[in-house]
Amino acid sequence: MPYPRRSIGDELDRATSFLTKAGVPNAPRDALLLIAHFTGRAPSTLRMRLEEMLEDKYFEFGAQSYKHDILGERAKGKPVSKIIGSRAFWNEDFRVSTDVLDPRPETERLIEVALEHPFERVLDLGTGSGCILISLLQERRGARGVGVDLSVKALDVARANSGDAGTNAVATWMQSDWFSAVEGQFDLIVSNPPYIGVDEMADLSVDVRDFDPRMALTDEGDGLGCYRIICADVQKFLTPNGRLIVEIGPTQAAPVSQLFADASLSQIEVFQDLDGRDRVVSGVLR
């Protein structure tokens, strides 16, 4: 039986209803993004053309594929970004996959804090998609950076994003277990390390727990293990007056600040995200 043609508005209503019944939060937004992806149009264009009939070509080869592979995946909890393969962050759309942590708006606070002072050489520990390093290099023309990650697949995503963003000439990507393969010193070191305690993993939403790489979420301990590793060696890799800036979980400001102090960092500051939660800790090498 042929799939009946519908207007964009009708299809948006049907998709929203389907996702709402599946318990998907923000179903209208996700329905719009998924239909835009399926039809190759911008979401803003669809909003302005709700009465327009969708072309037959969008359904003649797979209404079932559309419903089950796209809407169905979202209904199962897969994030929109992992379905369409990209996520907006700072000023770019970054490629994402199940091999990298999904860039999130709260991480943009780290970018804002880092840009408050000049830097020429930056190291991104646990770079994942590369979104932090690439965003910083785009904002600071003339700066150079190194992004390291233990995951080879994550580095493949970061390199692709770097090519898309035009930062290949100033960014180096390498496999490293934190500082193990890093050489030289940097006036800025940034990181969004795994900070979820292993006992907190079961409480995460499905779209995070099941579709972000586990190694990017938890240290399999108390959530502070990676900060301990970073702070233990950071003096070797920071220039005098260089800064370390990390993202944290909302309950970790005090212990991470203490780790900074124990590592001889001064001018330690805690910054909140837009929801008023502690999100970033910054310190300067004495």
C-alpha positions in Angstrom: 0.0 0.0 0.0 1.5 3.3 -1.0 2.4 5.8 1.7 -0.1 8.7 1.5 1.4 12.1 0.9 1.1 14.6 3.7 1.9 18.2 4.3 4.9 19.2 6.4 2.6 20.3 9.2 0.7 17.0 9.1 3.9 14.9 9.2 5.2 17.1 12.0 2.1 16.5 14.0 2.2 12.7 13.4 5.9 12.5 14.3 5.4 14.6 17.4 2.5 12.3 18.5 4.6 9.2 17.9 7.5 10.5 20.0 5.2 11.8 22.7 3.6 8.4 23.1 7.1 6.9 23.4 7.8 9.2 26.3 10.4 11.3 24.5 10.9 14.7 26.2 10.8 17.8 23.9 9.0 15.7 21.2 7.9 18.7 19.0 11.5 19.9 18.8 12.9 16.5 18.1 10.3 15.7 15.5 11.1 18.9 13.7 14.9 18.2 13.7 14.4 14.6 12.5 12.0 15.6 9.7 14.4 18.3 8.6 17.2 15.8 8.5 15.1 13.3 6.6 14.1 15.8 4.0 17.4 17.6 3.8 16.0 21.0 4.8 16.7 23.5 7.5 14.3 23.4 10.5 13.5 27.1 10.0 12.5 26.4 6.4 10.1 23.7 7.5 8.4 26.0 10.1 7.6 28.5 7.4 6.2 25.9 5.0 3.8 23.8 7.1 1.2 23.7 4.4 3.6 22.5 1.7 3.1 18.9 0.6 6.1 16.6 1.0 7.4 15.2 -2.2 6.7 11.6 -3.1 10.5 10.8 -3.2 10.6 11.1 0.5 8.3 8.2 1.0 8.4 6.1 -2.1 11.6 4.4 -1.0 10.8 3.9 2.6 8.1 5.1 4.9 9.0 2.1 7.0 12.7 3.2 7.0 11.7 6.7 8.0 9.4 5.6 10.8 11.4 2.8 12.2 15.0 3.8 11.5 14.7 7.5 12.4 11.7 8.1 14.6 12.0 4.6 16.0 15.6 5.1 17.0 14.6 8.3 18.9 11.7 6.5 20.6 14.3 4.0 21.9 16.3 6.8 23.5 18.9 7.4 20.9 19.7 11.2 20.9 18.8 13.3 17.9 22.5 14.2 17.4 23.6 10.6 17.2 20.8 9.9 14.6 21.6 12.9 12.4 25.4 12.7 13.1 26.0 16.2 14.3 25.5 18.6 17.2 25.6 22.4 17.4 28.2 23.7 19.8 29.6 27.2 20.2 29.7 28.4 16.6 29.9 25.1 14.7 28.0 22.0 13.9 30.3 19.2 15.1 30.2 15.6 13.8 29.3 13.1 16.5 29.0 9.4 16.9 28.7 6.8 19.6 32.5 7.0 19.9 32.4 10.5 21.4 30.7 12.4 24.1 27.8 14.5 22.8 28.8 18.2 23.1 26.5 19.9 25.5 25.6 23.6 26.1 27.0 23.6 29.7 30.5 22.9 28.3 30.4 26.2 26.5 30.9 27.8 29.9 34.5 26.3 29.8 35.0 28.1 26.4 33.9 31.4 27.9 36.2 31.1 30.9 39.2 30.1 28.7 38.7 33.1 26.4 38.9 35.6 29.3 42.7 35.5 29.0 45.1 35.3 26.1 46.8 32.0 25.2 49.1 30.8 22.4 49.4 27.1 23.0 46.6 25.0 24.4 46.3 21.3 25.3 42.9 19.5 25.4 43.0 16.4 27.5 40.4 13.8 26.5 39.4 15.8 23.5 36.6 13.5 22.2 34.9 15.2 19.3 37.5 18.0 19.5 34.7 20.6 20.0 36.6 22.4 22.9 39.9 22.7 21.2 38.5 23.6 17.8 36.3 26.3 19.3 39.2 27.8 21.2 41.4 27.8 18.1 38.7 29.4 16.0 38.4 32.2 18.5 42.1 32.8 19.0 43.7 33.1 15.6 47.4 32.5 15.8 47.1 30.0 18.7 48.1 26.4 18.2 46.7 23.3 20.0 47.1 19.6 20.8 44.1 17.4 21.4 44.7 14.0 23.0 42.4 11.0 23.6 42.8 7.4 24.5 40.2 6.4 21.9 41.5 6.2 18.3 37.9 6.3 17.0 37.3 9.5 18.9 40.4 11.0 17.4 39.1 10.1 13.9 35.9 12.2 14.7 38.0 15.1 16.0 40.2 15.1 12.9 37.1 15.2 10.7 35.7 18.1 12.7 39.0 19.9 12.5 39.0 19.6 8.7 35.4 20.9 8.6 36.3 23.9 10.8 39.5 24.8 9.0 41.8 24.3 12.0 44.0 21.5 10.6 47.0 23.8 10.2 47.0 24.7 13.9 45.7 21.6 15.6 47.5 18.3 16.3 45.7 15.2 17.3 47.3 12.2 19.1 46.5 9.1 21.0 47.5 9.5 24.7 46.5 8.3 28.1 46.2 11.8 29.6 49.8 13.2 29.6 51.6 10.0 28.7 52.5 10.9 25.0 52.4 14.7 25.5 55.6 16.8 25.1 56.3 20.4 25.7 54.5 23.1 27.8 51.3 25.0 27.3 49.9 28.2 28.6 46.4 26.7 28.7 45.3 23.2 29.5 41.6 22.3 29.3 39.7 19.2 29.9 36.1 17.8 30.3 37.1 14.5 31.9 34.8 11.6 32.9 33.4 12.8 36.2 30.3 10.6 36.8 30.8 8.3 39.8 30.3 4.6 38.9 27.5 4.4 41.4 25.7 7.2 39.6 25.7 5.6 36.2 22.4 3.8 36.6 20.7 7.1 37.3 21.7 8.7 34.0 19.1 9.2 31.3 19.0 6.6 28.5 20.3 8.9 25.8 23.5 9.5 27.9 24.0 6.1 29.5 23.4 4.0 26.4 24.7 6.2 23.6 27.7 8.2 24.9 30.9 6.1 25.4 31.2 4.8 28.9 34.9 5.8 29.1 33.9 9.4 28.5 31.4 9.4 31.3 32.9 7.6 34.3 36.3 6.9 35.8 34.7 3.7 37.3 35.3 5.1 40.7 34.2 8.2 42.6 34.2 10.6 39.7 37.4 12.4 40.8 40.0 10.0 39.6 40.8 11.8 36.3 41.2 15.1 38.1 43.7 13.4 40.4 45.7 12.2 37.4 45.6 15.6 35.7 46.6 17.5 38.8 49.4 15.1 39.7 51.3 16.0 36.5 50.0 19.3 35.4 53.0 21.3 36.7 55.3 19.6 34.1 53.2 20.8 31.2 52.0 24.3 32.3 54.2 27.3 31.6 54.6 29.8 34.5 51.3 31.6 34.9 49.7 29.0 32.7 46.1 28.0 33.4 44.3 24.8 34.0 40.5 24.8 33.3 38.3 21.8 33.7 34.6 21.1 33.6 33.2 19.4 36.7 30.0 17.8 38.0 27.8 20.2 40.0 28.9 18.7 43.4 32.6 18.6 42.7 33.8 22.2 43.1 35.2 21.8 46.6 37.2 18.6 46.0 38.5 19.6 42.6 39.5 23.0 44.0 41.5 21.3 46.7 43.2 19.1 44.1 44.1 22.3 42.2 45.6 23.8 45.4 47.5 20.7 46.2 49.0 20.9 42.7 50.4 24.4 43.6 47.8 26.2 41.5 46.6 29.6 42.7 43.8 32.1 41.8 41.4 29.1 41.9 37.9 30.1 40.8 34.6 28.2 40.4 32.2 29.3 37.6 28.6 28.5 37.3 26.6 27.5 34.2 23.4 29.1 33.0 21.4 27.0 35.4 23.4 28.3 38.4 25.3 25.0 38.9 29.0 24.8 39.6 30.5 23.8 36.2 34.0 25.0 35.7 37.1 25.3 37.9 40.1 27.4 36.8 43.6 27.8 38.4 46.9 29.4 37.6 50.4 27.8 38.1 52.2 29.8 40.7 
